[in-house]
Amino acid sequence: MKPILIASDHGGFALKESIKSYLLKKKIPVKDLGPFSDERCDYPEYAYSLASKISEGRFKKGILICKSGIGNSIVANRLPGVRAALSLNVKMAKLSREHNDSNVLVLGSLFVKSALARSITQIWLNTQFLNGRHKRRLKQIKEIERKIRGGLR
């Protein structure tokens, strides 16, 4: 099993550490991309680091955490092939996997505390993409990405 990437900013550091510990207790390998303290830092650096590895196909899944989750979502979704889903509850996480085949879970530490974050993470990891009509929509997203890369807007 390839490790799950995890990264945050200073505002998501404590929650990142909690989720990392939870995953390791479940024997799920984790690659922590930082930061390694709660010292003030800039989220785009960490979000890009994680999302670029997903975009390149080097890793399959990742988890990003900042205070709101919005900034990390914006950065991560700029990279081709990344489908970062801000999930503030279990239902959002489940639907992001079933309908959108999300490969990056984004959490906001202001809205999601440790126990809920563990539940969201567990559901997100264990929910499969449904295919069907959703597969057609993912193909449309990939076509949009291709057009953008080709300079067609």
Secondary structure by P-SEA (a helix, b strand, c coil): ccbbbbbbcccaaaaaaaaaaaaaaacbbbbbccccccccccaaaaaaaaaaaaaacccccbbbbcccaaaaaaaaaccccccccccccaaaaaaaaacccccbbbbbcccccaaaaaaaaaaaaacccccaaaaaaaaaaaaaaaaaaaccc
